[in-house]
Amino acid sequence: MSEQKDNQETESFDAILEQLRTIVERLESEELPLEESLRAFERGVALSRRGQRILDEAERRVEVLLRDGNTAPLE
């Protein structure tokens, strides 16, 4: 895969949230042309999906730790 794809996958949850906040503020406060609004919305959807994947993975890790009674970090 490309380097950009790798960077997107390792982006932190906090960074994703900040980008989403920026997109929402921009969509709410600016009169954007339709095409630009659609691009911003599409970017927001992609960020939201990546953030959800991060949350899903964190939930799985917590479930494993609680189920096994093991508090050591997972590899």
ABEGO torsion letter per residue (X at the ends): XBAAAAAAAABBAAAAAAAAAAAAAAAAABBBBAAAAAAAAAAAAAAAAAAAAAAAAAAAAAAAAAAAGBABBBX
